[in-house]
């Protein structure tokens, strides 16, 4: 059973997350043949100031 954890900037709507989950589920199903009901997708909202991209902190500076 595939378990996919998506770490994402906080603030995305439930509708957007649902669309992302649907697309991830579809791709995993197509590529692995695992039935969709066995593919789990979770979202972990992380505040922007907890991310570093390219060595620079995101979010508001202190």
DOFI-501455 format. One record per residue (C-alpha): residue number from 0; residue in one letter; x, y, z. Coordinates in Angstrom, 1 decimal. Layout:
N
{NUM,a,{X,Y,Z}}
...
end
This chain:
62
{0,x,{0.0,0.0,0.0}}
{1,x,{1.7,3.3,-1.1}}
{2,x,{1.7,6.0,1.5}}
{3,x,{2.6,9.5,0.2}}
{4,x,{3.2,12.4,2.5}}
{5,x,{3.1,15.8,0.9}}
{6,x,{4.8,18.6,2.8}}
{7,x,{3.5,21.9,1.6}}
{8,x,{3.5,25.5,2.6}}
{9,x,{0.5,26.1,4.9}}
{10,x,{-2.4,28.0,3.5}}
{11,x,{-3.6,25.9,0.6}}
{12,x,{-7.3,25.2,0.5}}
{13,x,{-8.9,21.9,1.1}}
{14,x,{-10.1,22.0,-2.5}}
{15,x,{-6.6,22.4,-3.9}}
{16,x,{-5.3,19.6,-1.7}}
{17,x,{-8.1,17.4,-2.9}}
{18,x,{-7.1,18.1,-6.5}}
{19,x,{-3.5,17.4,-5.8}}
{20,x,{-4.4,14.1,-4.0}}
{21,x,{-6.5,13.0,-6.9}}
{22,x,{-3.7,13.6,-9.4}}
{23,x,{-1.1,11.9,-7.2}}
{24,x,{-3.4,8.9,-6.7}}
{25,x,{-4.1,8.6,-10.4}}
{26,x,{-0.4,8.7,-11.3}}
{27,x,{0.5,6.1,-8.7}}
{28,x,{-2.3,3.9,-9.8}}
{29,x,{-1.3,4.1,-13.5}}
{30,x,{2.4,3.5,-12.8}}
{31,x,{2.1,0.7,-10.2}}
{32,x,{-1.3,-0.9,-10.8}}
{33,x,{-2.1,-0.6,-7.1}}
{34,x,{-5.9,0.0,-6.7}}
{35,x,{-6.8,3.6,-5.8}}
{36,x,{-8.4,2.6,-2.6}}
{37,x,{-5.0,1.3,-1.3}}
{38,x,{-3.2,4.6,-2.1}}
{39,x,{-3.0,7.0,0.8}}
{40,x,{-2.0,10.6,0.5}}
{41,x,{-1.5,12.9,3.5}}
{42,x,{-0.7,16.6,3.7}}
{43,x,{1.6,18.2,6.2}}
{44,x,{1.2,22.0,6.3}}
{45,x,{4.4,23.7,7.3}}
{46,x,{4.7,27.4,8.0}}
{47,x,{6.8,29.3,5.4}}
{48,x,{9.3,30.4,8.0}}
{49,x,{10.2,26.8,8.7}}
{50,x,{11.4,26.2,5.1}}
{51,x,{14.8,26.9,3.6}}
{52,x,{15.1,26.9,-0.2}}
{53,x,{18.5,27.3,-1.8}}
{54,x,{20.1,28.0,1.5}}
{55,x,{17.7,31.0,2.2}}
{56,x,{14.9,30.9,4.7}}
{57,x,{11.4,31.5,3.4}}
{58,x,{8.7,33.6,5.0}}
{59,x,{9.1,36.8,6.9}}
{60,x,{12.6,37.8,7.9}}
{61,x,{13.3,38.6,11.6}}
end
